[in-house]
Amino acid sequence: MRVVAAHENLDFDALGSMVLAGRLYPGSVLALVGGVEGVLREVLPLLEDRLDLVPASEIPLDRVREVVLVDNARPERLGPLAALVGRVPFLVYDHHPRTPGDVPAVGGRVAPVGATVSLLVPLLLERGVALDPLEATLAYAGLWEDTGGFSFPSTTPEDLEAAGHLLRQGAEVARVRDWVRPRFGEEAREILSQLLKTAHLVERKGFRLLVARAREKGYVPALAPLAHTLLDLYEADGVLLALRLGGDTLLIARSKARLDVGRWLGALGGGGHARAAFARVRGKGRALARLLETLEAFLDPEPTLGQAMTAPVETLRPTSVREALRQLEERGYGAMPVVEPLGEGVRVLGLARRRDLRKAVRLGFGDHPVEGFLVRAVVLPPSTPLSQVEPRLREAGGRVLVGERAGEGWRLLGIYTRTDLYRSAPRPEPTLAERVLKALPSGVFRVVEALREAFPEGVYLVGGAVRDALLGRSGPDLDLAVGPGVEVARVAQFLVDRFGGSYGLHYAFGTARVRLPFGLVVDLAESREEVYPYPGALPEVRRAPIARDLERRDYSVNAMAVDLGGLAFLDPYGGLRDLEARLLRPLHPLAFVEDPTRVVRGARLAARLGFRFAEEVPRLLAPALLPEVVAGASRSRLREELLLTLEEEAFYRALALLAELGALKALYGLDLPPEAPFLRLRAEEGLGEARLLLLLFHQKDPLERAAWLALPGRLREGLALLLAASRGEEVPKEALGREPLRAAFLALFPEKEAWLKAERRVLMGRDLLKLGLKPGPKVGEILRRVAEARRRGEVRSFEEELALARKLLGDGTLALPE
């Protein structure tokens, strides 16, 4: 069972993200952890029938195999599901920054966007999953709520792109506005009144923080809207609300810039992201005072004028109004300082503004000296904090000059204008290697950081792990290549010693698989090169440097690596370029001839990620699909790749791609079946097997194809039963007992669901009494033996059980005293 969960006090972003994750991972159970927040308490009862939320307390934890966690990464907010942390894989989709103690995620995506919904919408778009209007509306409500109607500083382009897609899917904006608009009931108005009475500004290093307190004994409404109301009223840079509730203090912080409130409140055990955070402090301690004492330590340094100015600054020498205007218009400036030499520097006479000079020319003063039409210039040193600059802009015509004293004059360094107020300082771009590591899920990141520390050289993140990290997505597997100077066994042993778990070594292949307790599977392989003795053969391998290892891979997007020691990004075949174009390009012309199964892996990847094959693929694939080449291909590898494809969420798209390329027929002798039965398929276990049965059922000679694939006897027997049912033959209900077979049967014959699910009659004591047997020990013994035969599958109907009972009585097999 796969469970989708969020956190206690469910809000719209959490609920919308759960709904989207349920579509991303079909068949998942949506678990309700704890209560709900604010207006969602009124909305949720209206949607219960559509959402099918299951209280987390009712979920049998021993049946959960994977958890998809959205809008949360903290185990303490998981309720009863916290018991699964470290026991099953967690995929985490969250817009809050990673913090120590987070769930050790093995997949998902954590990124600084305004709402978690924005991380899930692109994945649904990739897979072509359409939403109904209710799903789109709930997701849009989460976006609107967590971005403040796209006005909070945390809003990103990804949020706006997600909103556009949701609107195209039918999201109802009017309904969202009604759901999410601030509702100040009596309790909220009372708290707001207290907050307004106690509100005061605290300034530290140019940062204006509004602090307000309140007390409450009863119900506490959602306080986030109050925080934003106060922030707007006081034009502050941040707000801190402290609500005393019994013996606890609730702390809510918001920030526009400079203060990372998530880290700030994290020091008290709270959490959140840089612009919004929450903490609950037990007892009546000095929580508020401690926060104010540490405020400066959590403030980013205030930008200075020297960091934000435009440099260099161009100047004018004293001249006529007409000439000064000509130079301004020629250079495209609205104003320029007029200066004259003075010792080592210049004397600043003032600012010549284009609008003033135009007016002077219109009034007939074009030939007069420009000095008579200048506004006063303000010159400030480059170390001036920006918070002190804005008032000076108003008195200096919207511009201040930046300079240093040079004797009696100034050495001008730059200029700062009103336009610069709205220009964000450029942030240093992380390197590609840093981008990859930053995108890894928390559990994977912990493993990678430990390896970087223990093995400064010779360990590489490779293939799918690099590709998926650059795409902002990850799965529960981590691929690592180990260079010639490091032994695979050493790395495997280190990981188990550090994190627990187990590993298995394959000395002949130079590989190891490590299974860590929290669900991460680490595949280790010696970096090597491969030689194919003939088309389709298993390769001969030998150790080689990482460059040769990347050369042997299938597609350019899988031939990228990160040197964990030196944090270098390796991309010898243009994989990043093809990744951005969403192209699957083979590394060399003989890629498919050497290994025809590469096209199956490519179709699987293309379907999963929404990629397309490069235009040369059909031409390069043609020789690989010749009968003589396919005959030499490893049948076991072909079977394995087909089974892996059938386990994918987008398996049908992958099969369709193979059919379009002619590979489904050439490699497997299979035709593309209709999609309808697959859409009806419902299986809690063995979904891949059920899909395989449906795929083979629709072939011209299903049993011959099953034999060619060398499938196990139970699958061939199950396929034969499905074929018998299609011919109208009676199929014993007991023969359909295994989950994959039952699921395939119902997908093919949905009209038989009631018959299949009806409980069959089993032998009971009253049936033995009707045979003339008297009450006593014989009755219990016969029922026990018949039940054992039923479990072994030796009797498959009530009639067969009755016949067995007669046999036990009639041939003397059962001999008990009366």
N, C-alpha and C positions, 0 to 999 in steps of 0.2 A: 504494500500500500504506500502511495506517495501522498504526503500531506502538504497543503499550502497554508501557511500561518503568517501572522503579522505580530501584533503586540496587544497588551491590555489597553483599555481606553481607546478602542478603535476609532480612527478618524477617516475622513473621506479618501485621503491618499492611500492609507493602509487598505481600506475596503476596495477601492478601485484597482489597486495593484494586485490584490488577491484575485479579483475577477479576471484580470488580464493574465496572471500566472496560471489560473485554471484553464484558460484557453491555450496558453503556451504549452502546458503539460496536461493533455486531455486525460480524463479519468481520475484526476486528483481529488482528494477530499479537502474541502475548505473548512479549516478549523477556526472556531471563534475562541480566542484566548481572552478571558476576563470580560469587562464590560465595554460599552461604547461611549463616545464623547459627544457632548453638545447636541446640536440639532439631529445628528445621526440617530439618536435615541428615538426620535419621532419618525424618521424616514425608514429605518430598518424594518420595523414590523410590516410596513406596506410591501416590502420586497422579499419577505421570507420565502414565499413559495418559489420565487425565481432564483434565489441565490443558494438555497439549500446549505446553509451554514450549520456545521455540527459542533457542539460544545467540545472543547479539547478534553474535558474530563470524561467524555463518553467514548473516546477513541482508544481502542486496545493498542497500547504502546508496543507490545511484542510483535504486532503485525506491520508496524511502520518500517519501511525499508529506506525511505529518503524523505527529507523535509526541504521544501522550498520556502524560504523565509523572506518576507518583503517588508520594506520600510522599518527594518529593525535588525540589529546584529547583536543585541544584548541578551544573554541567556536568562538574566533575572526577570525579563519581561515576557517570558514564554510560558508561564504557568506550568501545568503538568508536562508540557512538551520539553521542558528544560532537562528532564531525565534522559532525553535522547542525545543530548550534546556529547560528542566524543564517542558515541556508539553507532550512529548511522551518518551517512553523508548529508551535509547541509549545503544547499545552494542559496546564496544570499544576494538579493537585489535591494540596494539601499542607497539613499542619497546623503546619509550622514557619514562623516569621515570615520575612517577606521580608528579604533582606540584599543589599548591593551585590555585583554579580557573578553574581546568579541568572540562570538561563535567561530570556531576554526573552519571557515567555509572552504569547500573544495571546488566550488563553481559559482556562477552567477556574475554579478557586476556591481561594483561600488564606485560611484562617481559623483562629483559635486554638482548636481543639477538641482533645480528648484523643487522637484517632486519625483518620487520613485516611479510613478507612472511613466515618466519620460524615458526611463531606462528600458521599459518593457514594450512600449509601443513600436520602436524600430524592429524589435525581434519578431513581433507579430507581422509587421509589414514585410519583412524578409521572407517569411514563410507563406505569405499570401492569405493569412487568417483574417476573415472579415468579422467585424463585431456587429451585434444588433444594437439598436438605438439605446436601450437601457444600459448595456455594458459600456458603450461609448460615453453616455451621460455620467455614469458613476466615475469613470476614469477622468473625465473632464472636470468633474467636481473636485477630485483630488488635486488636480493641477491648479485649479482656481484657488482653492483653499490654501495650499502650501506656498503659492507664489503671490498671494494677496492680489489676485486678479492681474498677475504678471507685472506687479509693481514693486515687489520686494527686491532688495539688492541681490538676492540669491538666484533670481531668474536668469536663465541662460537661453541661448538660441535653440538648444535641444528641447526646452519646454515649449517654445513657440511652435517649433516644427511638429511636436507631438500634438499640440492643441489643434493645429490645422488638420492633421490626419483624423483626429477624433471628430472634428466638425464634419468632415467629409463622410464619416461613418454614421452620422445622424445624431451626434450629441445635441441635446436641447439646452441652449444657452439660458433661456428664460427660466427653466426649471432649476438649473444650477445656481443661477443668481438668487432664486428664492430659497434654495437649500442653504447656501453658504453665506448669505448676507449676515452681518453681525446682528444678533438678537440680544438686546439688553433687557432682560426681565427684571423683576423687582430685586432679586438678589444681586444681579450684576450692577444695577444702578446704585445700590447701597454700597457695594465695594468700590465702584468708580468714585462715588462721593468721598469715601475715606481716602482713596488714593490722591484725589485732587487736593484735599486738605493737607496731606503730608508731603506732597511732591516738592522736591527741591533739586537744584542742579549742582552737581559736583564736577569740577573741571580738573583734569590731570593732563599735563603735556598737550594742551590744546584740544583734548577730547571732552566733550560735554555729555555727561551721563546724568539722566534723570532718575532719581531714586524716590520711590513711593512705597508706603506701608499701608496694610489694612489688617483687620481681624475678622474672623468669621467662625461661627459655631456650627452652622447647619450645612446645607447643600452648597457646594462650590461649583459655580458655572464655569464654562470654558473661559479662561482668562486671556488667551492670546489676542483676541480682538481689543481688549482693554489696553494691552501693552502697545499695540500699534496706534490706538487712538491717542494715548498720551505722548507717544513719540512724535506724532504729527502736530499736536497742540503746542508743544514746547520747542519744536524745531531743534531737538537734541540729536546727538550722534548715536546715542544708545539709551536704553531704558532698563532698569532693574526693579522688578516688583517683588515685595516680600509680603506674603500672606501668612499670618499666624493662624493656624488651624489646630485647636486643642494644644497638644504637646509638640506639634510639628510646625516647621516653617516651610512653605512652598516658595521657591524662588523661580522667577521667570525673567529671562533676559533676552533682549533683542539688540541688534547692532547694525548700523548702516555700513560702517567701515572701521578698519584699524583694530577693533577689539574682537578677538575670536572667543565668543561667549561659550562655545562648546568646550574649549580647553579651560576657560575661566571657571565655569561651574563644575567641570570635570574634577577639579581639585577638591570638591566637596562631595564627590560621588555621583554628580549629575551627568548629563550628557546632552548631545544635540549636534548641531553643526555650527559653522562660523558665525552665522547671523541669527540663530535662534537656539535657545537651550533651556533646560528645565532641571531643577534639582529639588529633592525632598530631604530636609535635614531633620533628624530625630532630636527631640529635646529642645530646650530653650537656650541654646548656646549663643555664641557671638558670630553666627554665620554671616550676617550682613556686614558686621564690622570687619570680619576677616576678609571678605571679598573686597571691600573698599580699600583695605590696607594693601592688598596685592594687585590692585587694578593696574598700576603702572607697569608691573612686571609682565602683564599679558597684552599690553598695547604694542602694536607695531610702531616702529619709529615714525614720527610725523614727517611727511615729505617736506623738503625745504624748497625755497625759491630756486636755488641753483639746480636742483634735480628736475624741476618742472618747466623751467624757462625755455624759450626758443633762442637758440644761439647759432651763429653770431648775430648781432644786431647791426643793421645798416643805418647809416646816419646821413644827414644833409648838412652842408655848410651854409652859412648865411647867403641868401640870394633873393631874387624877386619872388613875389607870390606866384606869378605865372610859371616861372621855371621850377619852383618847388612843386607846384601842382603837376606839371608835366612829368617830373621824376617819380612822384607818387603813383601816377596812373600807369607809367611805363613799367614800374616794378610790381604793380598790383597790390600795394599796401594801402591800408586805411589811414595810417599815421606813421610818422617817422620822427625821431628826435633830431633837433637842430643843435649842432655843437660847434665850438671853435676851440682850437688848440690852447692848452694852458699847461705849461711845464711838461711833465711826463704824461699828463692825461689830457682831458678835455673839460671845458666848461659846458654844462648842459643849459642851453638857453630856453628850451621848452619843447613841446610836441606840436608838430605841424599836422593837423588833421585834414584829410581830403575834403570833407564836407564844409569845413570852415573856409578853406582856400577857394573852393568853387563859389561860395557865397561872396567872398571878397572880390573875385574876378567879376561876378555878375553886377556888383555894385560899383565897378570901375576902379578897383585898387590893384589890378593885375601887375602894375609896374612898381608898386611900393615894396619896401623890404619885408620879407616874410616875418622878421622878428616882431612886427607889430600885430601879428595874428596867431600867436602861439598860445597854447594852454600850458598851465604849470606842469612840469615834469616831476615825478616822485622817483627817487633812486634809492633802492634798498639793497643791503648786502645779500650775497647768495645764501647765507646761513639762516635767513629769516624763515620761520615756520609758515607754512601756507595758511594756517588758521589766522595769522595776523595780516595776511595780504589782502583778503577780500575787502575789508573796510577801506583800505588805501586805494583800491581800484575805483571805488565810487568817487573819491575826491580827485582822481587823476585822469578822468576821462576814459576809464576802462582799460588803462595800460599803466604798468609800472616798469621802470628800467631796473636792471640788475647790474650792480657795479661795485668795484672796490676803490677805496681812496687811493689817489696817486698824487701826493703833494697836496696842493690846494684844489686840484680837480678830481676827476673820476676816470677810472679805466672801465669802460662799459663791457659787460660780459654777455648780456642777453636782454630779452624783453619778455614780459609775462602779460597776457591779455585775458579778457573775459572768456575768449574761446578756450584758452588753456585750462580754465576751471572745469570744463566738461570733457577734457581729454584725459583718459586713463593713462597712467604711467605704464609703459610696456613692461610686461613680466618676462623674465628670462625663460626661453623655451627649453624644456627638458630635452636631453638627448634621447635618441630612439631607444637605447637600452634602458634608460630611466623610465621612459613611457611604458615599456613592456613590464618592468618590475612593479611599477605603481598600479598597473591594471590587474595584477594577479589577485585572486581572492585571498582573504586574510590567512587561512590555513596554509595555502600554497606559498604565500609570501614568507611566512615563518620558516617553512622548510628551506626555501631558496636562500634566505638570509643566513640560516645555520650552515648551509653548504658553502656559501661565500666565505664565511669565517673559517671553516675547517679546511677548505681546499682552495687556497688562493689561486691555483692554476689548474687547468686541465678538466674543468667541469663546465658543460655548456647546456643552456636551455635551447631546445631545438624543435623544429617541425611545428606540429599543431599547437603546442603551447605558446610559441611566439606569435604564430598567425592569429590565434584566437584572442590573445591579449591585445594585439594591435586593433582587433575588431571590437574590443570592449566586451568580450564574452569568454567564458572558460567552462571547462567540464571537470569531472572528478579524476582525470588522469593527467599526470605530469611526465613529459618526455625529457630525458636528460641523456646527453652523450658524454662519455668519459674518454679523455684523450689518452695517448699512449703512455704518459707518465703516471697514470692513476689506475688502480685496480677496481673493477666493478664491485668485487666482494667487500673491499674496504668501505666504499661509499654506502653500500647496502647495510653493512654492519653499523656504521656510524648513525644512519637514520633510525635504525631500530633501537640502538642504545639511547639516542636522544629523545625519540618520540614514542617508543614502544611499537608494538605490532610484530610483524613477521616478514620473512622474505624467502624467496626461492631462487636458486642459481641455476643457470644453464651454461655450464662450462664450455660445451662444444660450440655454442653460439656467442659466447661472451656477453650474455645478457643476464639481467636479474629483474625480478618484480618484487617491489616492496609494498606491503599493505599496512598503512598506518591506522591507528585505532579510530580516528575521526573520519574515516571513509576515503581518504586520499590514496590513490594507487600511483606509485612512482615506478616508471619503466626506465631502467638503466641499460645502456648498450655501449659497448666499446665503439669508439669511432672507427669506421672501417670502410673499405672499398669492396665492391662486388664485381664479379666476373660471371657472365652468363655463358656456359659452354654451348648452349643451343637455344633457339627460341622457346620460351615458356618454361625452361628448366629452372630448378631451384638454383640460386646463385652460389658460387664459391666465394667465401669471404676471407679477408685478412685485415689485420689492424693497419690503420692509416691515420694521418692527421685529420683534423676537423674539416679542412678544405675538401679533401677527397670524400669524406663522409657526406657532405652536402651535395657533392657532384652526383652521388648515386641515387638521390631521391627522385620522386616522380614529377612533381609540379613545382614551379618557381616559388609559389606561396608557401610551400612546405620546405624550402631550402634556405630558410633564414635561421640565424642562431644568435644567442647572446652569450658572450664569454662572461661567466659570472665573476671571475676573478678581476678582470680588467674593465668590466662593464662596457665592452665593445660590442657593437651591433654588426653582425656579419650578413651580408646580402650580395653574394657574388653573381646572382642570376636575375636581378631586377624583380625580386619577389614583392618588395614594397610597392613598386609601380603597378604590378599586376593586381596586388591586393586592393589598391585604391580604385582600379578599374573593374574590380570584381571579376577577374579573368583567371581561368585555369589553363596555364600554358605548360606543356611538357618541357622537360629540361633539354631533351635531345631527340633527334628524329627517330631513333630506334627504341624509344621508351616503351611503346606498347608491344612491339615485336618481342622484346626481351621478356616482358611480363604483361600479358593481356589483362590480368586482373587489375592493372592500374586504372583502366577505364571504369571499372566498377567502383573503385574507391573514389575516382573523380566524380562520378554521377552522384554518389552518396554525399560528397562534400558540396557539390553544386546545389543539390536539393536542400541541404541543411542550411547553407549560408546565402542562398539566393545568388550564386555565381553562375557564370556561363563559360562554356569551353571556348578557347581561342579558335579563331577561324581556321587554323591549320590542322585542328584535331581530326576532322573526318578524313582528310588526306593521309595523315600519319597512321590513323587507325586501320585503314583498309587492308594493308598487308598482314596486320596482326589477326584479322578475322578470317583469313584464308583457312580452309579445312585442315591443311597440313600443319599450320602453326597451332591452331586450336587443339589438334590431336596431341601435340606435345606438351600442352599446358597441364599443370598439376591439377587434377580433378578435386583433390581435397582443398586446395587453396581457392578454387572457384566456388566450391560449396561454402567454405567459410566466409568468403566475401559476400555471397548471396544472403546467408543467414544474418550477417552483420547489417546488411542493407535493410532487411526486413524488421530489424529492431529499431530503426530510425523513425522519428515522428513523421518525417517527410518521405517515407519509403516509397509511396506511390509515384511521387514526382521523380524520384531516382529511377524507378523502373521505367517510367515513361521516357526519360532521357536516354536510357539504354536502348529502349525499343526504337527511338528516333534515330539513334546512331547505327542501328542494325546489330548491336552487340548482344541484346537479350536473346535473340534467335541464334546468332552465330556461336555464342559461348555456352548457352544453356539449352538451346532447342525449345525456348519458351516464347509464347505469344503474350502480349500485354492483356491481362484480363479486364473485365469491366470494374469500375471503381465502387459501384453501389454496395456489393456485399461487404467490402472492407469498411465502408462508412457505418455499417450496422454492427460491426464487430465490437463486442464488449468482453474483455478478459482481464481479470485482476492479475493473473499469472500466465506466463507462457504466451505472451502476445505475439512474439515472433513466430512461434510454432503454429499458432492459429492462422497467421497470415500466410505461412508457407502452405498449409493445407488448402487454403482458398486459392492460392496461386496455382497449385498443381491441379486442383479440381477442375479448373477452367481450361486445361490443356487437352489436346486431341487424344493423347494416350497418357493419362495421369500416372498410372502405376509404372509404366515404362520409364517416365521421367524421374519418378521417385527412386527406382532401381538405379538409374544412371547416376543420380546424386549420392547413391549409397547411403540412403537415409535409414535410421534404425527401424527395426521391425514394428515397434509400437506406432510410429508415424505412418508406415505403410498400411498397417491394419486399420488405423483410424481413417485414412484416405479411402480404403476399400469400403468402410461403413458409410461414408458420405456418398460414395458413388452408388451403393446399394439403395440408400434412401432416395436418391434422385431417380432411381428406376422404379420407385414405388414399393420396394421390398420392405418388410417389417424389420426394424432395427430395435434390438432389446435396449430398453432404457438404461440398464446397468452398463451396457457396453460404451455408453457415452459419459462415463463417470469423470474422466480427466478434464480439467478446466479448459485447456486449449481446444480439445475436440468438441466439448459442449459449446464453447463460444463459436467455433466455426460452423457447427450444426445450426445454431440459432441464427447466424448471419445468413446462411443459405436458405433456411426454412423457418422464417420468423413466425409463420402461422402455427408452428408446433410448440411454441414456448409454453403454453398452458399445459399441454400433455407432458412435456419434458420435466417441468418443475413440480408437477403433481407427485405427491409421495406415493411410492408403490407399496402395495400391501405386502407385509412380511408375516411369516409364520408366528402365531401366538398360541398361548396355552389352551384357549378355547377351541382352536382348530384341532389340537391333539385329543381333547376330550370328545370331540365329535367322531374321531376315529375309533372311539371305544376305550381309550386309555383312561385309567382311573387316576384321580389326583394323587400325587406323590413324587418321590425323587426322580422317577423316570421322565416326567414332564420337564423338569428343569434341565436334566442332562441332555435330552433331545434338543431343546431350544438352544442350549450352549453349543452343541456340535453343529447345528444348522447355521447359527450365527457365525461360527468360525469358517464354515464353507462359504457363507455369503461374503465375508471379508476377503477370502482368497479368490473370489470370482468364480467359484465352482458351481454356484447356483445363481441364476440371474432373473428369476421370476418366482412368484408365489407358488405356481404349479410345480416348479423344480424343487422348491423347498419342501412342499408336501410330499413329493415323490421320494425325496431323501429321507424324510421322517418315516414313511412306510417301509423303506428299505431297512432302516436301522431297527425297526420293530420286527420285520418279517424274517430277516435272515439270521437273527440271533446275534447281530453285532452288538446290540445293547442288551446286556444281561444284568439287571439289577434286581435285588430282592423286592418282593411286593411289600 
